[in-house]
């Protein structure tokens, strides 16, 4: 989970786990579902569901301060599993391209 959190969330993650153990439950559930993904299409569906959940959960901490998973970090992790984000064809998606962080070098 730590690999996919926004950096500022890393600072408060240990504290929130103690004070509000269910604060990151949506994030943990998302990681579990993404972990079950077998391809880019499934990952894309889970990323979209996570985005929708964040829009529903309008809260100062999750949305304003981004104490949650990062879509671009999730996409970066998925690239390690599935290879590069498809740029064309049926698996290509502008949401994934937007969330992809440019590689260094």
C-alpha positions, -999 to 999 in steps of 0.1 A, spaced: 0 0 0 28 24 9 41 23 -27 8 36 -40 0 64 -15 5 100 -22 37 111 -5 19 134 20 -3 104 30 27 84 39 34 108 68 0 103 84 -7 67 74 8 51 105 -11 75 128 -45 72 109 -42 34 110 -43 36 148 -68 65 153 -92 56 124 -84 20 113 -110 20 85 -99 53 70 -79 35 43 -104 7 38 -115 18 3 -78 20 -7 -71 -15 7 -101 -29 -11 -89 -13 -43 -54 -28 -39 -70 -62 -34 -91 -59 -65 -62 -45 -86 -41 -74 -73 -67 -98 -88 -66 -81 -122 -52 -102 -150 -50 -76 -177 -52 -39 -185 -89 -39 -191 -96 -52 -156 -72 -28 -141 -88 1 -160 -122 -9 -146 -109 -10 -111 -92 23 -115 -124 38 -127 -143 23 -98 -117 38 -74 -121 72 -90 -159 70 -87 -156 60 -50 -134 91 -44 -159 114 -60 -187 100 -38 -165 103 -6 -162 140 -7 -140 146 23 -114 171 32 -88 145 40 -93 121 11 -98 147 -17 -83 180 -6 -52 167 12 -51 135 -9 -47 110 20 -55 81 -4 -40 60 -32 -26 77 -62 -40 67 -96 -6 73 -113 12 53 -87 -13 24 -91 -8 27 -129 30 26 -124 26 -6 -104 4 -21 -130 30 -14 -157 54 -36 -137 29 -64 -139 14 -60 -174 40 -41 -193 37 -6 -207 3 11 -209 -13 2 -243 -11 33 -266 -34 19 -292 -59 -9 -298 -88 -21 -276 -69 -19 -243 -57 17 -249 -74 42 -227 -69 80 -222 -75 76 -184 -46 52 -181 -24 75 -203 -33 104 -181 -24 85 -149 9 73 -163 39 90 -149 67 96 -174 96 73 -169 129 88 -160 156 86 -186 
